[in-house]
Amino acid sequence: MSPTGTETELGYEAARDELVEVVRKLEAGGLPLEDSIALWERGEALAKTCERHLDGAKERIDAALAVVEEDVDG
């Protein structure tokens, strides 16, 4: 887990990489319950960050495609 910054400050790749590490730790097991819960909560926040980045990328691609279609049709 990253002790610095919030998940909203992370870029997509950094959030994804940290999420992969969180999942790895949870799947390995052997953690106290409170640590597992904290990791799960961090994972949820990271997943939402990744989703926001992907949604933003999709919006940018859709906007670019709309401009291209206007140029082709226009």
N, C-alpha and C positions, 0 to 999 in steps of 0.2 A: 504494500500500500504506500501511496505517496503521502508523506506527512506535510508537504508544502503545497499551497495552491488549492483551488477548488476544481471540481470536475469541469466546470464551465470554462475554465482557463485552458484546459487541455485541448490539444488538437485531436483530430479523429484517431490518428495512428497511436498517439500516446495513450489515449483513453482505451483503445482496443487492446493495446499491449498490456496495460495494467489489468484490464478485465480478464484477459487470458490468464494472467498470473493469479488473480483472485480465484478464478475457477479451479486452477490447478491446486491451490492450497486447500480449497474446500473439498475437492475430490480426494485429496490425499488423506483427509481426516485426521483424527488424533488431536484436534484443537479443543480447548475448553469451549463450553457453550457460548459464553459471552464473546469470545474471539470469533467464533463461527458466525454469530449474529452480526457482529460489526463488519466482518468481511462480506457477508451477504448484502448488508445495507450499502456498503461501498460498491459492490458489484451492480446493484440496482441503479445507483446513481451514475456509474460509468456507462451502463447500458443505455440509459436515457440520454447521456451526452453523445454517445455514438449515434443514436437514433436522430438526435437534433442535427448533427453534422450531415448525416445521410439525407435527411429531409431537405436541408438547405442546398445540398449538392443537386438533388433532384429538381428543386425549384429553379436553380440556375440553368440546368440542362434544358428543362422545359421552356424557359424563357429564351434561351439561345435557339432552340429548335423553332419556336414561334417566329422569331426574327428571320430565320432562314426560309421558312415556309412563306412568309410575307414577301420576301425578296423573289422567290421562285414564282409565286402567284402574281405578284405585282408588276 
